[in-house]
Amino acid sequence: MRVLSFLLILGVLFSHLAPGAGYLTGFGQRSDHYVCARRGGTCNFSPCPLFTRVDGTCYGGKAKCCMR
C-alpha cells in the first residue's frame, strides 16, 4: 500500500513540472521549434524574409525554420 501511495505522489509531482519542460516532447527529444531557435533561426508560417533560407520546420511541420 505504501508503494502505491508513493507512486501516486510521484505521478502528481511530475505532472506539474516547470513551464519550460513543455519543450521536451519525449525522453531527451526537443521540439523542432526549440531546435530552430537554439540554432539562431526563427519560425515563420509565411515565407522566409529576404536574405534567409529555409532550414527545417517548426510546430510539427506547420511552419518553416528560417536561418540567415
N, CA, C and O of each residue as an XYZ file, in Angstrom:
272
protein
N       0.819     -1.187      0.000
C       0.000      0.000      0.000
C       0.868      1.259      0.000
O       0.528      2.256     -0.637
N       1.976      1.205      0.709
C       2.866      2.365      0.737
C       3.474      2.626     -0.639
O       3.672      3.773     -1.040
N       3.761      1.553     -1.344
C       4.361      1.708     -2.669
C       3.375      2.388     -3.603
O       3.764      3.270     -4.368
N       2.123      2.002     -3.559
C       1.123      2.619     -4.420
C       0.933      4.102     -4.106
O       0.820      4.922     -5.016
N       0.898      4.441     -2.832
C       0.743      5.857     -2.469
C       1.985      6.648     -2.871
O       1.878      7.793     -3.309
N       3.155      6.046     -2.725
C       4.390      6.711     -3.154
C       4.376      6.968     -4.656
O       4.746      8.056     -5.097
N       3.957      5.988     -5.446
C       3.881      6.162     -6.891
C       2.849      7.212     -7.275
O       3.055      7.959     -8.231
N       1.760      7.279     -6.555
C       0.741      8.289     -6.815
C       1.284      9.688     -6.543
O       1.043     10.614     -7.317
N       2.013      9.837     -5.450
C       2.608     11.136     -5.128
C       3.625     11.529     -6.185
O       3.655     12.685     -6.608
N       4.450     10.604     -6.617
C       5.426     10.902     -7.670
C       4.721     11.306     -8.963
O       5.154     12.236     -9.643
N       3.660     10.623     -9.296
C       2.913     10.966    -10.503
C       2.348     12.370    -10.458
O       2.380     13.091    -11.455
N       1.831     12.758     -9.303
C       1.290     14.114     -9.146
C       2.404     15.145     -9.230
O       2.235     16.184     -9.868
N       3.523     14.879     -8.605
C       4.636     15.831     -8.638
C       5.181     16.018    -10.046
O       5.442     17.146    -10.466
N       5.354     14.939    -10.765
C       5.938     15.038    -12.096
C       4.948     15.521    -13.143
O       5.356     15.874    -14.249
N       3.674     15.547    -12.829
C       2.708     16.080    -13.787
C       2.668     17.603    -13.736
O       2.087     18.230    -14.622
N       3.272     18.209    -12.722
C       3.301     19.657    -12.577
C       4.728     20.168    -12.669
O       5.201     20.854    -11.764
N       5.412     19.842    -13.745
C       6.791     20.287    -13.913
C       6.844     21.771    -14.255
O       5.806     22.403    -14.450
N       8.017     22.310    -14.326
C       8.211     23.718    -14.653
C       7.668     24.016    -16.048
O       7.590     23.115    -16.883
N       7.292     25.272    -16.314
C       6.740     25.626    -17.627
C       7.682     25.330    -18.793
O       7.213     25.013    -19.886
N       8.973     25.424    -18.592
C       9.917     25.159    -19.664
C      10.006     23.702    -20.055
O      10.577     23.379    -21.097
N       9.463     22.826    -19.255
C       9.525     21.408    -19.558
C       8.620     21.037    -20.716
O       8.698     19.920    -21.227
N       7.766     21.951    -21.138
C       6.908     21.694    -22.286
C       7.686     21.557    -23.587
O       7.173     21.020    -24.569
N       8.930     22.045    -23.594
C       9.752     21.905    -24.788
C      10.210     20.466    -24.993
O      10.572     20.083    -26.106
N      10.197     19.683    -23.952
C      10.598     18.288    -24.079
C       9.421     17.487    -24.608
O       8.377     17.416    -23.960
N       9.579     16.886    -25.774
C       8.483     16.130    -26.362
C       8.561     14.656    -26.025
O       7.550     13.958    -26.096
N       9.706     14.175    -25.667
C       9.883     12.772    -25.303
C      11.052     12.675    -24.349
O      11.463     13.667    -23.748
N      11.570     11.505    -24.218
C      12.712     11.335    -23.338
C      13.963     11.829    -24.040
O      14.553     11.102    -24.839
N      14.375     13.055    -23.752
C      15.586     13.614    -24.333
C      15.401     14.244    -25.691
O      16.375     14.725    -26.271
N      14.187     14.265    -26.228
C      13.945     14.882    -27.537
C      13.317     16.248    -27.332
O      12.446     16.420    -26.480
N      13.757     17.203    -28.105
C      13.211     18.555    -28.005
C      12.375     18.862    -29.236
O      12.573     18.269    -30.296
N      11.435     19.796    -29.089
C      10.555     20.139    -30.194
C      11.354     20.815    -31.304
O      12.426     21.371    -31.066
N      10.818     20.758    -32.513
C      11.510     21.368    -33.648
C      11.587     22.883    -33.491
O      12.533     23.496    -33.986
N      10.622     23.505    -32.821
C      10.680     24.940    -32.571
C      11.866     25.287    -31.685
O      12.576     26.260    -31.941
N      12.079     24.497    -30.650
C      13.206     24.737    -29.745
C      14.531     24.584    -30.492
O      15.434     25.403    -30.318
N      14.657     23.560    -31.307
C      15.904     23.323    -32.045
C      16.168     24.472    -33.011
O      17.307     24.917    -33.150
N      15.131     24.951    -33.672
C      15.286     26.067    -34.612
C      15.762     27.319    -33.884
O      16.703     27.976    -34.330
N      15.123     27.651    -32.772
C      15.503     28.852    -32.026
C      16.896     28.704    -31.431
O      17.645     29.679    -31.371
N      17.252     27.524    -30.997
C      18.567     27.283    -30.408
C      19.679     27.498    -31.436
O      20.768     27.959    -31.093
N      19.399     27.164    -32.691
C      20.392     27.334    -33.756
C      20.390     28.739    -34.342
O      21.140     29.023    -35.276
N      19.550     29.624    -33.798
C      19.555     31.012    -34.252
C      18.522     31.310    -35.316
O      18.579     32.370    -35.939
N      17.596     30.426    -35.542
C      16.571     30.636    -36.552
C      15.286     31.184    -35.966
O      15.149     31.341    -34.753
N      14.347     31.469    -36.857
C      13.019     31.912    -36.453
C      11.988     31.049    -37.149
O      12.220     30.572    -38.260
N      10.857     30.846    -36.506
C       9.780     30.054    -37.079
C       8.755     30.983    -37.706
O       8.244     31.888    -37.046
N       8.456     30.760    -38.975
C       7.514     31.608    -39.709
C       6.487     30.743    -40.422
O       6.818     29.736    -41.046
N       5.225     31.165    -40.312
C       4.179     30.494    -41.073
C       4.150     31.019    -42.508
O       3.733     30.308    -43.423
N       4.588     32.254    -42.702
C       4.666     32.851    -44.033
C       6.038     32.530    -44.640
O       6.889     31.956    -43.961
N       6.260     32.889    -45.896
C       7.588     32.643    -46.484
C       8.701     33.332    -45.695
O       8.466     34.325    -45.007
N       9.894     32.801    -45.803
C      11.035     33.372    -45.079
C      11.355     34.771    -45.610
O      11.202     35.024    -46.805
N      11.799     35.685    -44.734
C      12.180     37.040    -45.171
C      13.365     37.002    -46.132
O      14.010     35.968    -46.310
N      13.634     38.146    -46.742
C      14.769     38.254    -47.655
C      16.072     37.916    -46.937
O      16.221     38.173    -45.743
N      16.988     37.351    -47.665
C      18.326     37.002    -47.190
C      18.314     35.928    -46.097
O      19.263     35.818    -45.322
N      17.253     35.150    -46.041
C      17.205     33.986    -45.158
C      16.830     32.786    -45.987
O      16.318     32.919    -47.099
N      17.085     31.617    -45.447
C      16.782     30.377    -46.164
C      15.998     29.438    -45.253
O      16.076     29.532    -44.028
N      15.252     28.543    -45.864
C      14.508     27.545    -45.098
C      15.482     26.464    -44.650
O      16.212     25.899    -45.464
N      15.490     26.182    -43.364
C      16.410     25.186    -42.821
C      15.681     24.294    -41.822
O      16.120     24.148    -40.681
N      14.588     23.708    -42.241
C      13.829     22.820    -41.381
C      12.406     23.305    -41.173
O      11.935     24.209    -41.863
N      11.732     22.693    -40.214
C      10.347     23.033    -39.938
C      10.161     23.335    -38.456
O      11.040     23.070    -37.636
N       9.006     23.890    -38.134
C       8.616     24.203    -36.761
C       7.175     23.780    -36.545
O       6.411     23.611    -37.496
N       6.817     23.614    -35.284
C       5.455     23.294    -34.892
C       4.931     22.048    -35.606
O       3.809     22.033    -36.113
N       5.740     21.029    -35.635
C       5.317     19.762    -36.231
C       5.160     19.813    -37.742
O       4.334     19.090    -38.299
N       5.937     20.654    -38.414
C       5.895     20.745    -39.870
C       4.925     21.786    -40.395
O       4.756     21.899    -41.609
N       4.283     22.548    -39.527
C       3.313     23.554    -39.970
C       3.954     24.875    -40.353
O       3.352     25.657    -41.088
N       5.166     25.143    -39.870
C       5.861     26.391    -40.158
C       7.279     26.074    -40.628
O       7.750     24.941    -40.528
N       7.945     27.109    -41.144
C       9.309     26.947    -41.646
C      10.300     27.557    -40.662
O      10.021     28.571    -40.023
N      11.461     26.919    -40.554
C      12.566     27.457    -39.757
C      13.453     28.232    -40.701
O      14.070     27.648    -41.593
N      13.531     29.554    -40.520
C      14.316     30.420    -41.409
C      15.621     30.786    -40.732
O      15.642     31.216    -39.579
N      16.716     30.609    -41.469
C      18.068     30.885    -40.948
C      18.749     31.908    -41.846
O      18.456     32.009    -43.037
N      19.679     32.676    -41.238
C      20.479     33.615    -42.019
C      21.646     32.922    -42.632
O      22.441     33.551    -43.331
